[in-house]
Amino acid sequence: MAKKKRTRVKRHTTTRSSRSGNRRWFLFFLLPVLVIGVVGVFYNPKTASVLGASTVAFRQGDTSWNAIPGAAAYNIYYKAAADRAFIHSVPRLPASITSYTIGYLKKGVQYQYIVTALDSSGKEFWSSGVKWMTNYR
């Protein structure tokens, strides 16, 4: 009787490194997508509510000024009342505008603003005094 030749069948085994690679793929790519999808279902940007907790995170403030003769545009500089410098701005508003609503202001914070007028060359030639924003909503 002839001996049967044994053939070895190579089994596919998952090595530890490939299993951890799959775990890494899940943690870095799939998990954030799932979390964003779930939060997106319950998130309302107007009220910043997540899972039913409804609180307004931002509000808006109104600014206004009188038209200045010779103004080609206006700049608005604004800051939280506690800040030292006017670090935010709304540049180059058309001269036809004499009021503007600024959005995304922090809730519970009072803001101040200054309006400057620009001539046709872009130089500021007039500045209002410091004013308080009104009509927070």
C-alpha positions as CSV (number, residue, x, y, z in Angstrom):
1,M,0.0,0.0,0.0
2,A,1.3,3.4,-1.0
3,K,1.6,6.1,1.6
4,K,-0.7,9.0,1.2
5,K,1.0,12.3,0.8
6,R,-0.1,14.7,3.5
7,T,-0.8,18.2,2.4
8,R,-0.9,20.9,4.9
9,V,-3.8,23.3,4.7
10,K,-2.8,26.8,5.8
11,R,-5.4,28.2,8.0
12,H,-6.1,31.9,8.0
13,T,-5.5,33.2,11.5
14,T,-6.1,36.7,12.6
15,T,-3.0,38.1,14.2
16,R,-3.2,40.4,17.2
17,S,-2.0,43.3,15.2
18,S,-4.7,43.1,12.6
19,R,-7.4,42.8,15.3
20,S,-6.1,45.9,17.0
21,G,-6.0,47.6,13.5
22,N,-9.7,46.9,13.1
23,R,-10.3,48.3,16.5
24,R,-8.3,51.4,15.6
25,W,-10.3,51.9,12.4
26,F,-13.5,51.7,14.4
27,L,-12.4,54.2,17.1
28,F,-10.9,56.8,14.7
29,F,-13.3,56.6,11.7
30,L,-16.6,54.9,12.5
31,L,-17.2,55.9,16.1
32,P,-17.0,59.7,15.4
33,V,-19.4,59.3,12.5
34,L,-21.9,57.4,14.7
35,V,-21.6,59.9,17.6
36,I,-22.1,62.9,15.2
37,G,-25.1,61.2,13.7
38,V,-26.8,60.5,17.0
39,V,-26.1,64.0,18.4
40,G,-27.3,65.5,15.1
41,V,-30.7,63.9,15.6
42,F,-31.2,65.7,18.9
43,Y,-29.3,68.9,18.4
44,N,-31.1,72.1,17.5
45,P,-28.6,75.0,16.7
46,K,-31.1,77.8,17.5
47,T,-31.6,76.7,21.0
48,A,-28.4,74.6,21.4
49,S,-30.4,71.8,22.9
50,V,-28.9,68.4,23.2
51,L,-31.1,65.5,24.3
52,G,-33.9,67.8,25.4
53,A,-31.9,70.3,27.5
54,S,-33.1,73.6,25.9
55,T,-30.9,76.6,26.6
56,V,-30.2,79.5,24.3
57,A,-26.4,79.6,23.9
58,F,-26.2,82.8,21.8
59,R,-28.1,85.9,21.3
60,Q,-28.2,89.0,19.1
61,G,-27.6,92.7,19.8
62,D,-28.8,95.7,17.8
63,T,-26.5,98.7,16.9
64,S,-27.6,102.0,15.3
65,W,-26.2,105.3,14.4
66,N,-27.1,108.5,12.4
67,A,-26.0,108.8,8.8
68,I,-22.7,110.8,8.5
69,P,-22.3,113.1,5.5
70,G,-19.5,112.0,3.2
71,A,-19.3,108.5,4.6
72,A,-18.7,105.8,1.9
73,A,-18.9,102.9,4.4
74,Y,-19.0,102.2,8.2
75,N,-17.0,99.9,10.5
76,I,-18.5,98.5,13.7
77,Y,-16.1,97.5,16.5
78,Y,-17.5,95.6,19.4
79,K,-16.4,93.9,22.6
80,A,-17.7,92.4,25.8
81,A,-18.0,95.1,28.5
82,A,-15.4,93.3,30.6
83,D,-12.8,93.3,27.7
84,R,-10.2,96.1,27.4
85,A,-10.1,96.3,23.6
86,F,-12.6,96.2,20.8
87,I,-11.5,92.9,19.4
88,H,-14.4,92.1,17.1
89,S,-15.5,94.0,14.0
90,V,-18.0,94.2,11.2
91,P,-16.0,96.0,8.4
92,R,-17.2,98.1,5.4
93,L,-20.9,98.2,5.8
94,P,-22.5,100.3,3.0
95,A,-23.2,103.9,3.7
96,S,-26.9,103.3,3.2
97,I,-27.1,101.2,6.3
98,T,-27.5,102.9,9.7
99,S,-28.3,99.9,11.9
100,Y,-27.0,96.4,12.1
101,T,-27.8,93.3,14.2
102,I,-24.8,91.4,15.5
103,G,-25.3,87.7,16.1
104,Y,-23.6,85.0,18.1
105,L,-23.1,87.1,21.2
106,K,-22.5,85.1,24.4
107,K,-25.5,84.7,26.7
108,G,-25.3,86.7,29.9
109,V,-22.7,89.1,28.6
110,Q,-23.2,92.8,27.9
111,Y,-21.5,94.3,24.8
112,Q,-20.3,97.7,23.8
113,Y,-19.7,99.1,20.3
114,I,-18.1,101.9,18.4
115,V,-19.1,102.9,14.8
116,T,-16.6,104.6,12.5
117,A,-17.2,106.3,9.1
118,L,-14.9,105.7,6.2
119,D,-14.4,108.1,3.3
120,S,-14.0,107.1,-0.3
121,S,-10.3,106.3,0.1
122,G,-11.0,104.0,3.0
123,K,-9.7,106.2,5.9
124,E,-11.7,106.5,9.0
125,F,-12.7,110.1,9.6
126,W,-15.4,109.9,12.2
127,S,-16.0,107.8,15.3
128,S,-19.0,107.5,17.6
129,G,-18.6,107.3,21.3
130,V,-18.8,104.0,23.1
131,K,-22.4,102.7,23.0
132,W,-24.2,99.8,24.6
133,M,-25.8,97.2,22.4
134,T,-29.6,96.9,22.9
135,N,-32.5,94.6,22.3
136,Y,-30.8,91.3,23.1
137,R,-32.8,88.4,21.9
